[in-house]
Structure formats: C-alpha cells, structure tokens
Amino acid sequence: MGSLCQRHTCSSRKKNRNQSNHIYRQWRHLCLIDLSTLPYGITDRTTAEGKTELYEELDLYSYSTKGTEYDPENPQKDASQPLGKKVFRGRKNYPPSKTTTTVTLQTLVSSFSSPRFIVSPTDVYNDGDTKSNSASSILQDTEGTPQSNSITMTWAEANGRLNTANSQGWNIPSKAMNTGCYAYKGKSGKDEPGSWRVPNSRELSMILVFAHELEQFSSETGFQKLYEAKAANYLSNGYWSSTEQSSTSYSLDKATSGLIDVNYGLTIYEGANKTSTDRNRLRCIKDIPLN
C-alpha cells in the first residue's frame, strides 16, 4: 500500500513488480495512490458495477450561490436555470454506524475506497479551475455576468450540486451544477468534465496520510503542498469529502472534512457545516483501472 508517485515506490514493491512498472510508465507525471494490495475496504470504481454503485444521474442546472431555482415570473439574477441535460454525480453517502442494520448504496459508497486513484496536484477552485479568475464563465448569473471564483467553497459546490443541498441530508434528492471536481479538467486541462470526483472520507484520509510522500516529487508531478491550519481554524481551512452524516449525533447539514494540523497532523472532522458557515478547500481524485 502506498503512493505510486514515482520510481521509489514502484521499485520497492517486489510483489506485482511488472504491474507497478506499467503504472509508473503510464502515470509517471501524476500522483497515484495505490491501495490495491489491501485485503479489504476497496472496490474498483471503474467497472460497470462499481460505477453503478458510485454514481447517480441528476438534472444539470446553472450556477447560483443559494441554489434557488429560477422563476420567470419573478426574475432573479442569483438563481439556477435548467440546462436541459443530465449528468452523473457521486452518490450522496454516509458512514454506517453500530446501529446500521441495512446495507444501502449510500453506506457502500462511504465504506469502500477506490483501489487506485490520482490526486489533483493543486487545490481546485469552485469553478473547476486551478487559478484565481475574476470573471469565471461557469459562475455566471442569469444575466450572463461572470463572477469571481473561489479557492474555498460550500460542500455542494465541491460536489457539483445546487447549493440547496447544503441544508439537506443525504436522503434528499438534489440537482447538479457544473462546479468543483465535476468541472475540473485535470492537470492537462483536457480531461472530460465529470471524469474527476470528490473523495469520500476514507479516500480523503489516504490523501492526508500520503501527502508528505506525494510532496517529495513535486518537481516532477507539480504536486503542491496541502494547506495546513491550526485547531482553531479547522472549520474553514480543511478539505471537503463527499461523505455526509446520518447519525443522530449530528444534524443532516453536516459532512466530513479533513486537514493537516500544523501541530497534531492528520485530522478528520465529521461535523463540518455544509452551509456557508464552513467553506473548505478541495482536492479531486480520478479512479484508475486495476488492469
């Protein structure tokens, strides 16, 4: 188990050496986290079955800061309009608890990690860009006026959903918008929108675990150091996961975020507000086939 970010990891794993070398040749300029040797807790998200479990199809709407749907009888600049298209988004998911008795698609998505996934080398803005932009074409209001993008964002924006999803639990259907990881086009800028996604809480944990190793090869991969914060600043300086909460210990407008604390190291916070109270950062992942 480890990061296949360059030669040292590939050569250190004598088991599956040919497979590792193949991955190195194919992905040598990217950072790939490899969990494929784990005996459990992983499932291939690139197969037909894995995709069916992971994704759900939603109606696509334009961006708005609140997620309010456009009413032609009462026009608003800040409202979302239907774009007449359906897109796939990572399924809303939540972790099973000790009282969970029924296996659902939502708990399956949160319970397993992809065995191999690439991590975006930089933080991703809420419009999918990797740089600040004062006139984002994706973040236009209903009059076509572009808005500035942001390095921090709501949970819904990170997960490509209308901002109404911030006040809703995992059990409430939502509509999509073209934001966050689902607008990200990869390091090359040529990937198809929707080919990257937000990590679930387990995958986010792995990014934090291997962050230092990934940083060692930044000169070759462009991997930038994750943002670090202190305990008092957890709530708006971490990284979003796709995983929400279902426990009675939390309200349904909570989700899991994580960060590297400058004093204590890897920290996972299960009670981050999905509303505008907590605006976190974003690293995206792309699932890689096992074969």
Order of alpha helices (4+ residues) and beta strands (2+ residues): beta-alpha-alpha-beta-alpha-beta-beta-alpha-beta-beta-beta-alpha-beta-alpha-alpha-beta-beta-beta-beta-beta
